[in-house]
Amino acid sequence: MELIIVIITTEVKLKMADCCKLVGNFNSATSFSLPLGCFISVNNNINTEFTDHQCSDLIGGATVGSLNLSGYASTQVHIGCPGRAGVQVLWLRKYDCATDTVYFIYTGQGRSFMSGEFDDFSISLNKTASTGKETRILSASSQSGPTGLISDIIQAEGIGMTYGSGPIAFNTETGSGSTLSNMGIGTGSYYLQNFNIELSPGAIPVANYTFAYNP
C-alpha cells in the first residue's frame, strides 16, 4: 500500500486560523462591539440599487447595509400565555450620488401590534387603534403531537412602540429614539426598520431587530 503524506504549509494554517474564530470571542475577534445584553445572533449584508443617475455616465446607485440582531429579552423562561408584538418604523431614503451617501429621514412611527401577556416587559403601543380595530389570531398545530397548544388571542393594532426591556430599548415617537449608535460596521448610525418579540411558554423570549445603515 502506498503511503501518501500531505504537508500543510504555515501560510495555509495562518489563513485557516484567520477564518476559524470562535463566536464566544466575538467582541475581541471582530471590530464589531455589541451593547450590553445577551445577544444570540448577528448578521449583516448590503444591497446596491443600480440605477442611472446624474453624477456620472456610470450605472450605480445607493448602497444600504442591513443589520439583523437577535437577543434574549429576559433571563427568565416564559410561563404565561403566548404573545407577540412588533413595529415597522417609516424612513424616507435620499441618495446623494456626489458623496455616495444615503440619508435616512424619519417620517413616522409606523404600524405596530401587540397580543398576549406582556406584564413582565416594559412594552406598549404609542397609539392604540379605536375599539373594533382588533384582530383575532388563531394558531394550532398537531405536527408535534396532540399535546400542542392552541393560541387564540386578540391582537391590538396601533402606531409606534415603546420598548424598555432587553437587549436594546427604543421609542419610535422620534427618529432619535429609533436610532442606534454605530458599533463597528458601516460609517454611521443604525436606523431601526423592524422589531418583533415573541413569547412562547417554556422558552426564553427573544427580541429581533433589523437596522439599516450606510456601509
N, C-alpha and C positions, 0 to 999 in steps of 0.2 A: 504494500500500500504506500502510495506516495504521500509524503507529509508536506502540506502547503503552509507556510508561515506568512502571516500578514503583519506588516510593520506599519504602525500608525505614527506619523511624524508629530513632532512637538507642535508645529503650526496647526495641524488638524485638531489636536487636543485643545489648543487655545480657542479655536473657533467654536468647538463644541461647548467649552466652558462658558463662552460669552452668551450662548443661547439657552443653556440649561441652568436657569436661575430659579430658585425655589420661591413659590408665591408667598411663603411665610416670611421672606425677607423683602417684601415688595417695596417698602419705603426706601430701604437702603440700596436695593438693586436697580431702581429706576429713578428718573428725575422727577417723578410724579409723587406729590405728598398729599395723602388723604387727610381730611379733617378728623377731629376726634369722633369716635363712633366705631361700631363694629360692622365693617363692610365685608361682603362676601363675593362681590363680582364687580369688575371694572372692564369696560370695553369702549373703544372709540374707533371711528372711521371718518373719512372725508368724502365729500361729493362735490364735483365741479359741474356747474351748469354751462354747457358750451353753447354760446350764442354770439351773434355778431354784435359788436359794439363800436363806438366812435373813437376809441383811444388809438387804435391801430388797424391795419389791414388783416391782422391775425384773428383767427377764431378763438375766443376764450370766454371767460365769464367768472362769476363768483364761485369761490371755493369755500364751503362751510363744513366745519367739523361737527360731529355728533358724539357726545359723551354719555354713556349709559352707566349708572351706578346702582347697585343694589346693596342693601344693608339691613340688619335687624332693627326693627322699630322698637323692640323691647327686649329685655333679658328674661322674660317670663313666658312660659308656654301658655297659649290662649286656651281658656277653659269655658268660654262663653259660646254664644251662638255665632254662626258665620257672619262675616261682614266685609264690605268693600267700599272704597272711596277713591276718588281721583279728580284731577283737574287738568285742563289744557289751556295754557296761557297763550294769548294772542300777541304776536310780534310782527311788525312790518319790516321787511328786509330791503335796504337800499344799498346798491353796489356802486362804489367809486372806483372806476376802472383805472383812473390815474394813479391811485395809490394801492390798487388791488385790495381794497378793504370793504367788508360788509358791515353796514351799520344796522343795529337792531333797535327799532323804535317801538316802545311799549304802546299797545293800542287797546288793552283791555284785559280783564281778569280771565275771560273765557268761561266755557261751560264747566260745571263741576257736579259731582253726585256723591251721595253717601247713603249706605244702608247697613243695618246691623247694629251691634253694640260696640261703641267706641268710648265707653265711660272711663276707661283707664288711659285714654290718649287725649292729648290736647289738640283736638281737631274739630273744625266747624266750617260750614259753608258761610261765606261772607254775606251772601244774599240768597234767601231761600225762595223758590217759586211759590206762587199762591196755591192755596188748597185745591186739590183736584189735578195738580200737575205732577203727581207722583206716579211711579211705575212699579208694578208688581214684578218681582224677579223670582222665577221658579227654576230650581236646578235639582236634578235627581239622576243618579246613575247606578246601575247594578253590575257594572263591569267588574268590580272587585268583590261582588257577592251581595246577598240580600240585606246585609247589615249596614250598607252605605246610608249616609244621612240625606234627608230631603231638606233642601233650603227653600223656604217660601217666605220672602221678606219684602217689605216695601222700600223702594229706593227713592230718596228725596232728590229733586233736581234743583240746581241753583247756579249762582255766578260766583266764581272765585273761591279761594280756600285759605284758611289759616291753619298751619300745621306746626305744632310746637314740640313734637316728640322726635326721637332719633331716626336716622343719624344726622339729617340735615333739616333744620326748621326753616320755614318761609311763610310769607304772607303776600298773596298775589294782588293786594289792593294797589300796590305801586310797582313800578319797574325795578326800583332798587330792592324791594322786598322779594323779587323773583330772580335776583342776580347773585351769583356766587363768585367769589374772588378766584383768580387763576391759581391753579395748583401744580403747574409744571408742564402742561400740554397746551399748545396754542400760544397766541400772542396777546390775549386779553381776558376779559371776564367770561363767565359761563351764564347763559340765559336759559332759565327753566322753560322747557317746552311742554313736558308731560310729567305727571306724577300719579302713581297709584299705590295703594296699600290693600292687602287682603288679609282677613282674619280667618283662620281655619282652626277648628277645635283640635287640640292635641299638637299644634305646631307653633313655633315662634313666629310672630308676624314679620313679614318682610316688606320693606318700602322700596319702590323702584322709581328712579329719576332719569329723565332724558334732558340733556342740556345741549344747546348749540353754541358754537364758538368760532372765532377766527383762527385758522391753523397758523 
